[in-house]
């Protein structure tokens, strides 16, 4: 009989990543794609971006961009809200920001600006503020529910999250003719039709009479989204109104329900705190997770953890709540009921954003001016290469599961070991050998593409994968779909 073991989560904690530095209301932390310089960039609400060395001992932060004279930051949800570096930034020097601005030509009403800037020709650590090129200028809005995140997807398109604009009587989330309450996807490399961007032909509404920029809609105030570094899935936290905060996996063309729904529940605009039933949910996509206002009141979306220094979090979605200051890990495989685990407290009114460095290690921006790094008890330093290694052998759950056509398997080695990792059917017959070699201590990752040892595609069904490393043996199940 095969036993599928369980394992309690080791203690996860945070430490001040840069104890010699402080920031003013940091809202975002980013790194440059393919950059080997170990730099991080911290976005401050009032309109500053700082560049710093990713080293706990660093004592300097250098101004990268200052648009404090352009960004309006006097209200709670306004300011410089997001930063994204072009995938080819090291070659073209382009980066993009999302900020709110007072429109002097229209009674100083607020608009959202998506702009491109360029790095200085004479200093690669400094932006040229005079190179601003406005990509999108929104309609005038109420001043909150601005969204603010923007990020490049794995296909090179720019994704932008817009809130519903905040006006009490709007239903922008269900209006496909406005950017408000939607996730946009645009092509900044191939502008068309007199705009500073193009609309990808793959966009779900590209050939329709509505806004072709829309990738998904039905959002209220999306506060932080990210792409899984392995699967490319888009995970997003959407701030609720009076009852529920929610987490969504964003798919093209899907309607996430606001304000027909709040979370997975019917919403009554005339009585928001009531619990109506019987609303029409046809065509709506429900959240993968929600929580009530007794736990938190302002979700901050995070990341699927794909680093190596916190093995217990690998493949889990790490997110938090701004008001309660709590951070959680959500384990979700697309089939089973999600498992949500509380990790730690940062403090009330604190978690504004999560970020990752070039190694996919996780950081937290706190509104009190600190940047925290997520760590795990039970890891030791290997003196030979100064890298963190696990304290125990462990075979992690594959991801995704179920899967088609491929899945990723990871495992922990606390010391150099002779490793065999194989795929078996339920009768115990070996289907494929994935690993048969001596490997160094650390987190190891391998992919199975659903083929056997001679390269033939195997049939759909349940399979076992088993690791042997020295005297350690562990087996898990996975489901291949066709």
Buried (B, 14 or more C-beta within 10 A) or exposed (E): EEEEEEEEEBEBBBEBBBEEBEBEBBBBBBBBBEEEEEBBBBBBBBBBBBBBBBEEEBEEBEEBBBBBEBBBBEEEBBBBBBBBBBBBBBEEBBBBBBBBBBBEEEEEBBBBBBBBBBBBEEEEEBBBBEBBEEBBEBEBBBBBBBBBBBBBBEEEBBBBBBBBBBBEEBBBBBBBEBBBBBBBBBBBBEEEEEEBBBBBEEBBBBEEEEBBBBBBBBBBBBBBBBBBBBBEBBBBBBBBBEBBBBBBBBEBEBBBBBBBBBBBBBBBEEEBEEEEEEBEBEEBBBBBBBBEBEBBBBBBBBBBBBBBBBBBBBBBBBBBBBBBBBBBBBBBBEEEEBEBEEBBBBEBBBBBBBBBBBEBBBBBBBBBEBBBBBBBEEBEEBEEEEBBBBBEBBBBBBBBBBBEEBBBBBBBBBEEBEBBBBBBBEEEEEBBEBBEEEBBBBBBBBEBEBBBEEEEEBEEEEBBBBBBBEEBEBBBBBBBEE
